[in-house]
Amino acid sequence: MMVNDGIQVDASRCYALFRRISTKNQRKVSRQALRAAANKVKKEAVKNLQQVIGHSVRKTTTYTRRNGKTVKHSLAKGIKVVSRDAETAKVHIMGDYRLKWFEMGTKNNKPRETKGRRTKAKKIPLRRGSNRGFVFKESSKYGWFARAVKAKEHEAARDIEEALVKHITKQARHDGITSF
């Protein structure tokens, strides 16, 4: 029995409907519910990324591939929701490799210094380290994705049942199943 905003919903009736839906549609319904919950985490992650970067993450950059096709790409498209099976959904940031750097930051990368050989015949110069830059000097900007997951994972877990009931009733109406 679920009580939300004064409305009582008997979940056992919805689960009886769930058992009457075909197996293919059962998987579809559970994937939809999981995806709806995972999208809350994704939305929070995009909002946090926006705050960290300081400009629009939905702004697209256009580039041309080798085969001549033009592609539009934004940082927000790198945050993906994947729900391949009916039991799990995953939100990850590996859709764009730059997001990993924005999540963890980078240290000041320098090439390894090697000792040169100095003899009378040849004078090989010593290799000096050069500053190749870093992403996010302040540690306060690290972990924007982890903060989003921590902030929204309990809310998403709580809303899965609500989304499941919504999608079950929608699919049952579509299939013509009305009685419990």
N, C-alpha and C positions, 0 to 999 in steps of 0.2 A: 504494500500500500504506500503510495507516494502522496505527499501533501506539499503542494507548491502554490504560494500566493492564495491560499484559501480554496484551491480546487483539489479535490481528491480524485486520484486515478488508481484504479485497481490494476496493478501490474500483472497479476496472475491471469487476467483475461487477455491481456496483450500477449503474454507468453503462450497461451493456448492458441491464439491466432498465429503466432510464430511457428508453432508445430504444424499447423495446417498449410502453411506456405511451402512451396516446393523447395528442395534443397538448394538449387541454384539461387533462388530469390532470398533464401535465408542467409547465404553467404554475402549476397549483394547488400542486404539490409544491415548486417553487422559491419561490413566494410564502410558503408555510408555513415553509420553512427560513430565509428572510430575516427573516420576522416573529419567529421564535424567537430569532434572533441580536439583532435590534433591541430585543426586549423586555428583554434583559440591560442595555442602555443605559438604557432607560426605568426599570427597577427601581432602578438606581443613582441616576438623576436624582431619583426620588421620595424616596429615602433622603437625598440631599443637601439637597433642599428642606425636608425634615422638620427637619434640623439647623439650617438657616438661619432658618426661621420660629420654631421653638421649641415649636410645638404640633402636634397631629395635622393632617396635610394631607388625610386621608381623612374628616375630620369634615364632614358635609354641612350646608349651609345651605339652607333651604327658602324659596322665594319664589313669589308668585303672578303669573302673566303677565296681560296685559290681557284675554285671552280666558277667564280664569277657571281655567286649568289650573295646578296646582302643580308646581314643578320642584325636584328636589334636585340640588345642585351642590357639588362639592368641588374643591379646588385640584389634587388628584392627577389628576382627570379631564381637566385641561388639557394634560397631557403626552400627546401622541398618537403612535402608530406607524402610518404609512401605507405600504402596499405595493400600489400600483395595477398595476404591471406586474411581469413575472417577473425583471427584472434589478436593480431598485433597491428599497430600503426607506428610509424617512425617519423620523426621530424629531424632532418639533418641539414647541415650547412655546406655539404660538399658538392652542391650543384655549381658552385663557383669557387675556385681555389683561393681567391683573394679573401673570402670570408673567414677562412681558417686563420689567416694572418690578423684580421681584424678582431677575431675572438681571443687569440692568445698573445698577440703582439709579437714583435721580433726583437732580438737583441741587436746591438750594433755589430754588424757583420764585417769582419776583416779577414783577408786571406792570411793563410799561415805564413809566418815569417820564416824564411829559409836562410841558412848561413851560406854566404858566397865563399868560393874558394879563391884565396888570394895567394898567388905565387909570383915569382919574378917574371915568369913568361906571360901569364894571363892574369888579368885583374877582372874577375867577374863581380859585378856590383851586388851588394846585398839587396834582397827584395824587401821593400818597405810595405807595411800595412797601409791600406787606404780605407777611408770611411765610406762604406757603401749604404749608409742610412739605416733607418729602423722605422717601424710602424708603432705609433702610440708611445711616446715617452712617459706619459703619466700612467701609472698602474690603475688609476680609477676607471679607465675606459676598458680594461680587460674584462672578459667574461660577460659580454652583453647577451650572448645566447644562453649561457648557464643561468643568468639572472632571470631571463624570460621563462625558461623551463621551471625554475624554482617557484616563480610567481604564479604560474598558471597550471601546473600539473595537477594540483589538488582540485581546482575548479573544473578542469577537463575531466578528471576521473569521476567527479560528482555528477557531471552533466551527461555522461555516457548513457546512463539508464534512461534519462529523459529523452535523449536523441534516439535511442533504440525504440522506445515506445512510439515516438512520432513517426519514425520510418516504417515500423511494423504496420501501424494503422494505415499509413499511406499506401504501402504495397498491398495490403489486404483489400483496400478499396479498389485498387487498380486491378487486382485479380478477381474481383467480384465476390470475395468472401465477406459476408456481413455478420453472420451469427457467430457467437462465441461458443 
